């Protein structure tokens, strides 16, 4: 093994999510005296490409391999597996760190035969996530994914609930799954909160959320709760800002128009800096149906904004410490969500008194350099593992 441990981080792209932001933090804070980080993407796309540290070598599958326009099922996977083998061998990689389902599938296909130690890092509770992430050949892919987790040198989960989900779905013993929580780059967040503050009118009650516009994030329930907050509780000054993009944009736009909420619900699109908006908001709301360990909630705590979140599997309860740092509501329960939002609007001090304690909780437990030190210990132990 080289003097520095060469770690290959592999993920599909940097298209804007919690896992993608975590990769950037790993690359930024990994100790360069001990490690040489290398990044392997399937596609060079996403807003966080610009944040890759200058000293990190980047390899991109779609730039390394000529993929034909027409191909049989499984052909691209075979090309990806072959290219990963070539990269690991040519760069003399000591350890691979695979994030998200498809990177884990590819790693599990080839790394055991190479005798290359690797870490499978799960980022969302698979009890719900697999149904939405795997669209085609679900039975085969679930079997392959189970084999991949069993072949990994080490399995990481982002929360205790995520750990339980990996154990249930992939039949991995709980004592073989380690928890590495998501982290917040507090130095970067504090710098960005002062950049381009939103022009929010002072006479409105501003609710902010951020995340991909997909089924998982439950935005439609927040939109419906906004209508009920106006009609049933007289909260006509509410204005909801949903930051993000995704496949449900047109559907959400139609819902907003159908409910006559164009003045009350805004879809400003994706932003790489939601922190200034969160800092300026009266409330942050996370109406998700499921999560892993939602980074955006940690970031909201760090921004000192009152929080209402769904008590979904498997992260909000853990992040908010069972309601100590924000209110938890039943997922998909629009009435309960509405009441929680209205309660904050009518009594702003009820949750705001928890915001400073929430910030200190993040500082103590989830600051990025601290979490990366934990990651480094995993990498050292895995790289020293002798595979037979």
N, C-alpha and C positions, 0 to 999 in steps of 0.2 A: 504494500500500500504506500502511496506517495506521502511525503512529509505532511502536506495538507490533505485533508479528506476531500475528495472531489465528489460533490453532491449534485445529482441531476434532479431538478424539480421539474415535473411534467404535469401539464394541465392543457385543456383544449385551446383556450385563448385567454385574453385579458379583457373580456367583453363586459365587465362591470357587475360584480357581485361580491358577496362576502369572501368567498374562497379566493377570488382574484386579488382582492385587497390584501388578504393574508399572505399570499405568495410574495407580493411586493414588500411587505414588512419583513418576511423571512430573508429575502434577498438583501434588503437594506441593512438589517441589524446582525446578520450572521458574522461571527468573529472571523475576520480574514486571516488572522494568524493561525487559525486551526482549520479553516474550511475554504474551499474554492467552490462557490456556487455557480451552477450552469443551469440555464433555463431551456426547456424543450416545449414548444408549442405546436399544436396541430395547425393553427392558423394565426398569422400575425395580425390580429385585430383587437380592437377594444381601446377605451380611453386610458387604460393604465399602462399601455405599451410605452408611453412617454415617461413613465415613472420608473422603468427598469434602471437600476444603477449602471453607470457607465462601465464599470469593471466586470459586469456579468456578460459572459458569452451567451448568445441566443441562437438556437437552432430551431428551424421551422419545417415541419414535415412537408407542407405544401410547396415550400421553396426548394426542398431537397429531392423530392420525388415527383415525377410527372404522372399525375393521376388522370387516366382517360375519362372522357366525358361519359361514356357508356360502360358500365361494369356490372358484373354479376353480384348477387348478395354475398357478403363476406370478403369480397375482393379487396376493398379498401382496408379492412381490418388486417388482412394478411400483409398488405404493403406497409401499414403502420407498424406492425409487429416486426417485420424485417428491418425497417429503418431504425427502430429502437435498438435492435441488436447491433446494427452497424455503428450507431452513435455510442452506445455503451462501450463497445470494443475499441473504437478509434480514439475516444477520449479517455479511455482507461478509468471509467467511473468506479468509485468505491461504494457508492450507495445511491439508490434511486428513491425519491420521495414523490409518490403518485397521489394527486388530488382529483377528486370527482370520479364518477362511475366509469366513464369510458377510458380514462387514463389508467384506472385500476385494472380494467379488463385487459388492456394491451400489455401492461406490466406483468400481470399474472400469466399471460400466454407464453412469455419468453424468458423472463428473468430467472425462474427456478432452474431452467436448463443451463443458463449461463453461470450459475452459482454466484449470482450478483445479489448481495443483500438489498432488501427494499422494504419500504414502509408504505402501507395502504392507509391513506388518511380519509376517513369518511366525514362528509361535511353536512349531511342532513339525515334526519331520522328515516331509515329505509322502509319502515313500516308504512309510510305514506309516500315517500319520495320515489321509490321504484316504480310505482304505478303510473306516475306522470313522466318520469325520465326515460323509461324504456318503452318505446312505442311499437317496435317491430320485433318479431322473433323473441317474444318476452320469455317463454319457457326456457329456451336454449340459453339466452343471455343471463337469466337468473342463475341457472346451473353453473355457467362459466364464471359468473361473479362470485358465487360461493366457493368455487375451486380457487379463484384468485385470492380471496381473503384467507383461505386456509394455507396457501403457499407463501403468503407474505411473511417476511422475517419478523415484522411487528405490525400490529394494527392499532391505529389511533382513532379516537372519536372526539368530537368537539364538545360534548356534554355528557352528563351521566345518563340522560334519556336517550341520546344518540347511541351511547355504549350499549344500552339494553336493546335497542333496535337492531344493531349489528349482530348481537348475540342471537336474537330471536330469528332474524331473517337469514343469516348466513351460518348459523350453527357454530359460532365461535365461542368457546368458553369465556365467561365474563372475566376471569382472572388473566386472560390473555389479551385483553383489550385495555389500552391505556387512554386516559383522558388528557388531551392537550387543548385547552380552551382557546377560543378566538381571542384576539388582543386588539387594543386600540393604540395607535401611534399618537399619544397625547401631545407631544411636541408639535407634530404636524397638524393635528386637529385644532389646537389652540391658535396656531398661526393662521389657519384657513377660516376660522370663525369670523375674523375681522375683514376678510376679503369679499368684496361685492355683496354687501348686505342687501336683502330683498327690500323692495319698496312696499312694505305692508302698511295699509292704512290703519291708523290708530283706533278707529272706531269699530273695527271688526274683531271677532274672536277667531284667531288663526290656528288651524289644526294642520299639522304637517305629517306626512308619512313618506317613505322612500323605499323603493324596491322594484324588481321586475314586474311588469304588468302581466301577470300570469295567474293561473288558478290558485296556486299556493298562497299568494299574498292576501287573498280575500278582500281586495279593494271594493268589490261590488257591495259588500256588507257595510263598509264605511260610507259609501255613497247613499245607500238606502237609509242608514242611520242619520245622515245629514238631513234628508227629507223629513224624517220623523221628528228630529230635533226642532225643525222649523214649524212643522204643522202641529205637533202635539205639545211642545214646550215653549213655543214662541221665541226660539233662539234665531231670530232673523238675521243677526249680525255674524253668524258663523260663515267662515270661508275655509275650505279644505284645499290643501295643495298636495297633490300626489306626484312626487318626483320619480321618474323612471320611464322606461319604454319596454315594449314587449308585444307579444302576439294578441293580447286582449285590448289594445288601445282602441280600435274602432268599436268594439263591443262596449267598452266603458264610456266612450264618447256618446254612443247611442243611448245608453242608460241615463247619462247626465242630461241629455236633451229631452228624453222622454219624461223625466221627472222634473223638468223645468228648473234645473240647477246650474245653468251656465254661469250665473253670477255668484254661485256659492261653491262650486267645485272646479278646480283648475288642474289641468294636466300639462305642466310646463316642460315635460320631457326629462331625459336623463341629465344629471349633473354630477360631475366628479367631486363637487364640493356642496353636499347638502347641509354642512355644519352651520354655515351662516344663517340658513333658513331655519334650522332647528333652534339655534340660539335665539332667533327673533320670534319664534312661535310661542303661542300660549299653551299649546299641548302637542305632544307627539303621540301618534296612535299607530299601533301595529295590529291589524285585524287578521293576521295570518291563520291559515288552517293547520299548518305544521311548519316546524323549523328544525334546525340542528342546535345551534347556539347562536342566536341572531346578533351578529356584529352591530347592526344598526341600533339595537337597543342599548348596547354598551356605549355606543357613540352618543346616543341621546342622553344617557346618564352623564356622560362626560361633558355634554353641552349644558347641563343643569336645566333641562326642560322637564316639566311635569309629563308623566307617561300614563297612558292607558293601553294595555296590550291584551290580546286573547291568551287565555291559559291553555295554549295548544301544546301538543307534543312537538319538541321536547326541550325547549330552551327558555321561554319567557319566565316561567316560574323560578328557574334556577338563576337567571340573570337578576330578576327583581326580588330575589330572596323571599318568595312566597307572599309578595305584596308589600314588603317593607319599603321598597323604593318606587312603587307605582301601583296602580290599580290593575287587577286581573279580572277579565270577564270571560264568560263561556264562549268558545269559538262558534261562529255563525249565529249567535243569539243577538239579533239586531236590537231588540228592546233593551237588553242589558247594556249593550254597547252605547246605545243612545243615552240611557240614564247616566252612565259613567261620564260621557262627554259633557252633558248638560250640567252635571254636578260640579265639574271643574270650572265651567263657564260662570256658574252662579257663585262659586266660592273658590276663587283662585288660590287662596292661601292654604286650602286643604291638602293639596299635593305639593305646592311649591316649597313647603317647609322640609320636604324630603329630598329636595334636589341637591343640596350641598352634601348631605350624607351619601347620596348616590354617587356623586363625583369622587368622593374620597374612597368609596368602595372600589371603583374602577382603578383609581390611582394605586391602591394597595394590592390589587389582585390581577389586573389585566393590562398593565402598561406593556407595550410591545417589547422593549428590551428584556423585560423580566420573562415573558413567555418564550422568547427566542432562546434564552439561556436554557429553559427546559427542553426545547426542541434540540438544542445542541447536544444535550446529554443523551437523548434518544438516538441521535445520529452517530455519536461515538460508540454507544453500546451495540447498535445494529451493524456498524461497519467492522466491528471487531468479532462479529459472529462468524464462526466457521461453518460453512454450508457443505453438506456431503451429498 
